[in-house]
Amino acid sequence: MEPDVVASELADRAERLRASLTDRWGEVPHRVREPIRVPQHDFPETPDDLFPWVAVCFVSDDGQILLVRDSGHSFPWEPPGGKGEARDASESESGERRERGGDGETVAGTAERETREETGVECEVTDLLFTETLRFDYGAPAFAPVLQAGFVARRVGGRIRADEEDIVTAAWFPMDELPDGTQFRGNISSLASD
C-alpha cells in the first residue's frame, strides 16, 4: 500500500478507537503530539504492520504515583505503559466496531498488563485521563498516526520488581514531589489535586 493510504487508514483507526474510548469513559482532553522521528524503522506496509495503540497507566496508591525508568525512552521517569497487541476488529453486541488485541485485550487491559510486566504491581483501571495522537515520522511522505490513551488506575496488589528488559527501575513517588524530568508531570499534578 502507498504510505498516504496506510496513513489514512491508521488515522481512521485511531479516530474510531478514540470514539470507542470516549463512549465508554466519557469525554477527555485530546491532543496531537509533535511528530516522533523513527528513522531506524521502515514505514509500515499496511496498517496491520503497526501496533494498534499505546496505553499509559497512572497508578496511584496512598498519595503516591508509580513511575518507571525505561532505558529506551528519552524521559528519565514516566508512568508504565506500552504498545497494544496485534489488532483484531470485532463487533460489539450493539453492532459497533471496536478495536481489541488479538487475544481480546482492550486498551485499558494493555495499561494493566504493561504495568504488571514492567513493575510487578497489579492495578485496576478506574478512569480515562486523556487521549493523544502520536505521529510517527519514518521519513516517508506521510506520518503514521497511533492513538495513545492515558488511564488512571489504583493498585490492587503485587510489589515492585523491575525485571522487564528495558526497565531500569520502578518506584513510588509522592505526587507532589516528582523527580526532575518526569513525563506527564501536568497530568500527575492534576491527579494530586483531585
Backbone hydrogen bonds, N-H to C=O, Kabsch-Sander energy under -0.5 kcal/mol:
donor,donor_aa,acceptor,acceptor_aa,energy
5,V,2,E,-0.7
6,V,2,E,-2.3
7,A,3,P,-2.9
8,S,4,D,-1.9
9,E,5,V,-2.4
10,L,6,V,-2.6
11,A,7,A,-2.4
12,D,8,S,-2.2
13,R,9,E,-2.3
14,A,10,L,-2.6
15,E,11,A,-2.2
16,R,12,D,-2.5
17,L,13,R,-2.4
18,R,14,A,-2.4
19,A,15,E,-2.4
20,S,16,R,-2.3
21,L,17,L,-2.5
22,T,18,R,-2.5
23,D,19,A,-2.0
24,R,20,S,-1.7
25,W,21,L,-3.3
26,G,22,T,-1.8
31,R,131,T,-1.3
33,R,31,R,-0.5
33,R,133,T,-2.5
36,I,135,R,-3.1
37,R,35,P,-0.6
38,V,137,D,-2.8
41,H,38,V,-1.9
49,D,46,T,-1.7
50,L,47,P,-1.5
54,V,147,L,-2.1
55,A,82,G,-2.7
56,V,149,A,-2.9
57,C,80,P,-2.9
58,F,56,V,-0.5
58,F,151,F,-3.5
59,V,57,C,-1.1
60,S,58,F,-0.5
60,S,153,A,-2.2
61,D,64,Q,-2.0
64,Q,61,D,-1.1
65,I,173,F,-3.0
66,L,59,V,-2.1
67,L,171,A,-2.7
68,V,78,E,-3.6
69,R,169,T,-2.7
70,D,68,V,-0.6
71,S,69,R,-0.6
71,S,166,D,-3.2
73,H,70,D,-1.7
77,W,181,G,-1.0
78,E,68,V,-1.9
82,G,55,A,-2.2
84,G,53,W,-3.0
88,D,100,R,-2.3
90,S,98,R,-2.4
92,S,96,E,-2.9
95,G,92,S,-2.1
98,R,90,S,-2.9
100,R,88,D,-0.9
101,G,105,E,-3.4
102,G,86,A,-2.0
104,G,101,G,-2.6
110,T,106,T,-1.8
111,A,107,V,-1.7
112,E,108,A,-2.0
113,R,109,G,-2.8
114,E,110,T,-3.0
115,T,111,A,-1.8
116,R,112,E,-2.1
117,E,113,R,-3.0
118,E,114,E,-2.8
119,T,115,T,-2.2
120,G,115,T,-0.7
120,G,116,R,-1.7
121,V,115,T,-0.6
122,E,157,G,-2.3
124,E,154,R,-2.3
126,T,152,V,-2.9
127,D,152,V,-1.6
129,L,127,D,-0.5
129,L,150,G,-3.3
130,F,150,G,-1.3
131,T,29,P,-2.2
132,E,148,Q,-2.5
133,T,31,R,-2.4
134,L,132,E,-0.7
134,L,146,V,-3.1
136,F,134,L,-0.6
136,F,144,A,-2.4
137,D,36,I,-2.9
138,Y,136,F,-0.7
144,A,136,F,-2.4
146,V,134,L,-2.4
147,L,52,P,-0.5
148,Q,132,E,-3.2
149,A,54,V,-2.5
150,G,130,F,-2.5
151,F,56,V,-3.1
151,F,149,A,-0.6
152,V,127,D,-2.6
153,A,58,F,-2.4
154,R,124,E,-2.3
155,R,60,S,-1.5
156,V,122,E,-2.7
157,G,122,E,-1.3
159,R,120,G,-0.7
161,R,119,T,-3.1
163,D,161,R,-0.8
167,I,164,E,-0.7
168,V,69,R,-3.1
168,V,166,D,-0.7
169,T,69,R,-0.9
171,A,67,L,-2.5
173,F,65,I,-2.2
175,M,63,G,-2.1
177,E,174,P,-2.1
182,T,179,P,-1.1
183,Q,77,W,-2.9
185,R,182,T,-0.8
188,I,184,F,-2.4
189,S,185,R,-2.6
190,S,186,G,-1.8
191,L,187,N,-1.3
192,A,188,I,-1.8
193,S,189,S,-1.4
194,D,191,L,-0.8
